[in-house]
Amino acid sequence: MKKLLLFLASVISSGAIMAQDTLTGWTFPVNNGLDSLNANLGTDQNKGYDLRFQWVDPNDTTVNSVFFTDGATSYAAATTGWENGANQKYWSVKFKAPGYSDIKVSSKQKSVYTGYDAGPGEFKLQWKISGGTFEDVPNGTNLVVNDWTTGVIDNLPVPVTNQGSSSVYIRWLSMTNNDFLGSPLTSNGISMIDDILVTGVNSSGINDIIFTNRVNIYPVPNNGIFTLQSKVPVSSLEVLDMNGRTIYKTSGNASEFKVDLGSVSKGIYILKIGFIDTEKTYTIKFPVD
């Protein structure tokens, strides 16, 4: 218990107790089907929204040419048709985030070189609320080449405010008419995108709650195997990695759970706990060493 309290104190002092909830995300686990371009992470409502390749004016047209190829993890969305696309063509997603602040975006992009043609070399991240106009995300310029490690956006803050129940739009806007090798883009240049994740903090403050008087987790740190004991029966237990992916989930009505995460990597993980006496979910981070 002493180790847990010391860990919580360090987390609180750094502000990390404000855990980011996953609002929406795309990892493209399948490469076919009607829902293959829909978000597979986040809230049930946001899982109904898809990724799109679009043009700006005059038609704001959705271009139905997205296909799938090997991605950074499983599959990735890809499309051609980026010629003459500077400030005109973009990847786009939308989501709902009522009551959320501190919204952050992560993504990975790759521009393919086929030996003859290459994809666009520079994008800019922008955002808007439904009915508004797109604004630049600070530090949102993204240089993209033929790998999955250069064109990475990692937990970039997006200054979304006063969204209410309106949709929030994020787009990756092409900033160039040249491929990443410096030649003019052709119609065959391919842009790929993968591992999109949008997170936020619930402004109701439920992620601020420190529940050391209710919960005991031991050992801390651990190797992915630990015991959770609670003074109030637990109704649900979920462990997520820092990308918002669920790696363990169980439910029941018990005061003690023995958790085995299997062969997980070292790092920080998110533990979400539901109790039978409240509909709120309590969140804490813990280290696997």
Secondary structure, DSSP 8 states (H G I E B T S, - for coil): -HHHHHHHHHHHHHTTTS--EEEEEE----SSSTTTTB--EE-TTGGG-B-EEEE-TTT--B----EEEE-SSSEEEEE---TT-TTTEEEEEEEE-TTEEEEEEEEEEEEEB-SS-B-B-EEEEEEEETTS--EEEEEEEEE--SSSSSEEEEEEE----S-TTSEEEEEEEE--SBBTTSSB--TT-EEEEEEEEEEEEETT-GGG---TTTEEEESSSBSSEEEEEEEEEEEEEEEE-TTS-EEEEEEEEEEEEEEE--S--SEEEEEEEEETT-S-EEEEEEEE-
